[in-house]
Amino acid sequence: MTTGDHRTGRRAGRASAGARAGVVAATAALAALSLAACGSDSGSGTSSTSTGGTTSAGPADYGTVKVQLSWIKNEEFAGEFFADSKGYFKTAGFSGVTLTPGPSTGAAELLSGKTDIALSDAVSIGSVVGKEDAPLKVIGATYQKNPFTILSLTDKGNIATPKDMVGKKIGVQDSNTALFKALLAANGLTDKQVTIVPVQYDPSVLVNGQVDGFVAYLTNEAITVASQGHKVTNLPFADNGLPFVAETVTTTEDTIKSKRAMLEAFLTAEIKGWTDNIKDPAAGTDLAVKTYGKDLKLNPANSLAGNKKQVTDLVVSDETKTNGLFTISSALQAETIKSLAGAGITVTADKLFDMSLLDDVYKANPGLKSYGG
């Protein structure tokens, strides 16, 4: 199994309420923050500007934008790879862009000034905003739905409904324990009705029968296990009481005030890049496998399957078809806040979200709402 398959050492707070303890601790010691990007991605975390496509810079000059990725340079960031390789960042006015690989929630890097923008998730960011009153804002979201699932083998655990977890052994990573308990609570269950088995991020414990269910990603471990010839059953969190946005574009309140035009330029390039990936996920996967994540030796078939899955199930929705990519409707904001409350995080929508920048982008460029078509 390749690095891209089982994600050994996967980020400790990837869209997980369980990550909040580590992030909160980090924010309490901002002066000492020095979280280095992990991973062995191509370019050691730095991506040069366009290697093809448009080469002329726009009228503005925003310099180099620093972006903290939530995970390794795999297909999860195909839109960013398109935006870089096809020159959309250059056209938007950036002389360069650094794409620093995770694992990271991005909160610490934002608060310490190490990055301008972080691709994170509503739970991790909501945690530090709610617990520490951190001056962070979500200004858009690549994923309309979070990709968490309880993965099981159809011929064994076959966990298709929340009640199917009762009496079962569920493999839960430490960082995801609070989120898993929130899933239970959202469905009227308690942790006394299941056996929580501490695991890492390798789903072999599920395949070997050590657990009946496993907290996983729909776009990763679920695909990996299925590719090994197993018939799998998924219980998506988003469809079972815990809908919240993920791969959020997050920045600081100060950056919004002082560099609003820069952020809007970044969002414009992002929309163009993800439009290309929606149109041609195979090409986006190639960028991840052959260029940006070349050193990771990603599994091409699994990466393509994961990219197609994220596009159809997570990135595109009725909301984006109407209002454009990265938008977060008032209803979805409310659902996200409710999900956070279930995970023990108290925060209001206006404290966590600022959709005004994206509104301005689409007012200035209405054609982007049609995914560039």
N, C-alpha and C positions, 0 to 999 in steps of 0.2 A: 504494500500500500504506500502511495507516495505522500509526500508532505502535504499536498493539496487534498488528499483524501481524508485522512483521519485528524488532521490539524493538531498534532501533538503540541502541547503548550499553547493552545488556542487562547485568545485574549480572555483575561480573567473577568471582564465585566461586559461582555459583548452585548448587550441589550438586556442586561440582567440586573434585577433589583439587588441581587446578592453582591454586586460589585460596589455598592454604595459605600460600604465601610472603608474599602481601600481608597476610593476617590475622595471621600470626606477627609480621611487622614491626610491625604496629599494636600488638599486645599488648606488644611490647618497649619501646614508648614510650607507656605508658598516660597519663602526665601530659600528653602532647601530643595525646591523641585528641580529634578534633573532627569526626568524619565526619558531614557533613550529609546529610540525606535528599535523594535526587535525584528527579527526575520533576516533572511539572506537573499533579499530580492535583488533583481537586476538594478544596477546603478546605485546600490547602497543607500536607497531611500531618496535619491535625487533624480528627477526626470528633467532632461533638457527640454527646451521648447521645441516647437514643431520640427519633425523630421520630414515633413512633406506637407502638401496642401498650401493654403494661403501663407505667405511669408511677410506681407506688409503689416506693420503695426497700425493700430487705430490712432486717432488723434490724441487720446489720453496716454499717459505713461505712468503706469502703476508699479513699475519695477517688477520684482519677483514676488509672487504670492506663495506663501508657505502653507501647505495643506497636510494635516495629519490624518492618515488613513486609519480606519479602525482595525484593519486586518492586513494580511500579507497581500502582495500584488497578484491577486488572481482575478478571475472573471468578474468578481464582485464589483470591480472598479473599471469595467470595460468602457463605461461612458467617459470617465476621466481620461482613459488612455486615448480614446477617439479625440477628445477635446484638445489634448496635447499634440498628438501625432498629426492631426489635420489642421493645426494652426489656429483653432478657435480661441485659445487663450491669447495668442499673439494679436489676432484681429481685435480682441476685446481690449487690448491696451497693455498686456503684460509682456515684459521682456523675458520672463522665465517663470517656471512653476516647479516647486519641489513637492513631490509626492512621497511623503515619509511613511513607510510601512509600519503597521502595528506589530503586536497587539497593543491597543490603547483605546480608552474611551475618549481621549482627546481633552478632557476637562482640565487636567493638570497642565498640559502644554499650552492651552489657551490662557489660563489664569497666570501662568508665568511669563507669557509673552513669547514663547518659543514657536508658536504657530499663529497664523492669522485665522485659519478656518479648520475645523475638525469635522470629519464625517463620523458621526457617533450614533446615538439612539436616544429616544425620549426618556427611557428609564434611567440610564446613566446620568444624563444631563439633568433630568428632573430631580434626581437624588441630591446633587450638590446645590441646585437652586433651592430646593425645598428645605434641606437640612442645614446648609451653610449660607443661604442667601447669596450664593455666587452670582456675579453679574454676567450671566450667560444667556443667550437667546438662540432658539431654534428658528431659522429663517427659511427652511424648506426641508423636504424629505424625499429622498430617492424612493424609499419603500413606503407605499401606502399601507401595507400590512407587514407586521413583523413575521419573520420566518421560523419562529420557534415551534417545535412540535414534540409530542411524545411519540417516539418511534418504537414500533414493535414488529415482531415477525407474525405474519398472518396465521401461520400454522402453530403458533405457540401462544404468546400473550394476546395478540389480536385486540389491541386496545383501540376501539373505534369510537367510544363515548366516554365521557368523564367517569361514569359509574363503573366502567370496565376496569378502572384502576383499583377499585376496592379489593383488598386482599392480595394485591400484586406487589412485586418487588420492582421499584422504579429507580433506575440509575440516574443520580442527580449530581452534577458537578457542584463543588462548594460555592462557586460564584453565582450559581443559579438556584440555590436552595430557597431564598426568599421569594423569588419569582414563581417557583414551582408551588410553594405554599399559597401564593396568591391565586394560582390557577385552581388549586383545591378549594379555596375559600369562595372563589367566584362561581363554583359549581356546587356549593353546599356540602363540601367534603372537608375532612380534617386530616392532619398528618398521622393520626392514630388509626386511620382506616387503610393506610398503605404502609409499606416498608420502604423507607428511603435508604438506598444504598449509595454511599459516597463513591463516585467514579471520577475518572479523568475524561478526556474527550475522544478516546478511541472506542468506537462502537463494537469492538470485538467481544466485549463483555455481554452484549446483547446476543450476538451470533452464537457465543459459547453457552448461552443459557444461564449465565450468572444473574441476569436480571430479566424481568418480563417486559419492561419498557425503559426507554432511554431518552433523556432530554437532548434534542438534536436540532439541526437546521434542516428545513425542507429542501434547501438548495445545496446541501453538502452531504452530511452523513446519511440522510435518507436515500440519496442517489447512490452513494458509495455502497451501501449494504445491498440495495437492489441490483447494482451492477455485478455483485458477486453471485447472483443467481437466486437470491431470496425474495420471496413475495412479502412486501411490507405493508403495514397499516400505519397511517398517520393520524394523530389527534392534534391539529393545529391550534395553538394558543389563540390566535386571532379570531378563530371561528367558535371558540368555546370560552367566551367571557373575558378575554384579555386582548382586546384590539389596541395596539399602539404603534406609532410610526417608528421606523428604523432607518438606518443610514441617513441620519439627519444632518443637514448642513448647519453647523453651529458656530457661533462667534461670540465675541464679548460685546457688551452694551457700549463700551467705549469705541470699539471699532465701527459699530453702526453709526455712532455720532460723528466720528472723525473721518471715516473712510467709506461712507455710504455708496458713493459712485463706484468705488473699487469692488465692493461686494455685489452690486448690481451687475457689473461687468462680468464678475466671476459666475454669477447665476446664469447669465446669458450664454456664456461658453459651455457651462454644464448642460444646459437644456439642449444645445446643439449636439454635444457629444452623446448624450443619452438618446437623442432622436436617432442618431446614426446606429447606435447599438440596437435599438428597437427594430430598425429596418433591416439590419444585418448582424444578428447575434453571432453568426459564424466568424465574421471578420473581427468582431469584438473579442471573441474567444482566442482567435489567432494572436491578437495583440498581447493578450495576457500570457498565453502559452509560449509564444515564440520570441517575444520582445521584453515586455515589462516584467514578467515573471519567469523568464527563461531559466534562471538559476534554480528555480524551485522544482523543476522537472514535473510540472503539473500533468495530470492525466487528461489528455485532450478530449476524450469522449465524455468523461465525467464533467469536465469544465464546460463543454458545450451544453450538456444537459442542464447543468446548474444555471448557466446564463439564460437559456430559453425559459427555464422555470421562473427565474426572478423577473424576467420581462413580462411574461404572461400573467403571473400570479401575484407579484409584489409591486412592480413599478407602475404598470398600467392599471387604471381603474375607471369607473364611470366618472369619478371626480376629475381625473386627469384628462379624460376625453373631452370634458366640457370646459375645464378651466386651465388645463395645461399641466405639464410635468412639474413635480416638486411641490405642488400646491397641497395644503392641508385644510380641508373644510372645517367650518365651525363645529360640525357634528363629530368629525374625526378628532378634533382637538378635545372636545368634551369626553369622548370615549377614551382617549389617551389619559386624560386627567383622572378619570374613574379607574382605569387600570392601575395607574400609579398609586392611587389611594388604597387599592387592594393589596399593593405591595408595601404599604406602610409609608408612602411618600405623599406629603401634603403640599400641594402647589396649585396655583390657579393658572388658567390658560393664558391670561394676559402677562403673567410673570414669566412663563416659559416660552411662549411663541410671539414672534413678530413677523407677520406675513406681509407687511407694508412694502418691503423691498421687492418681493416677488410681484406684488400688484403693480408696482411701478414698471418693472421689467416688461410685463405683458401689456401694459398700457402703451408703452413705447414701441413694443414689437409684437403686435397682436398675431402676426403670422406664426409665431413660435408655438401658439396654443395648438396648432394642428400637427405638432411634432415635426414641423418643417415641411410638411407636405403641401 
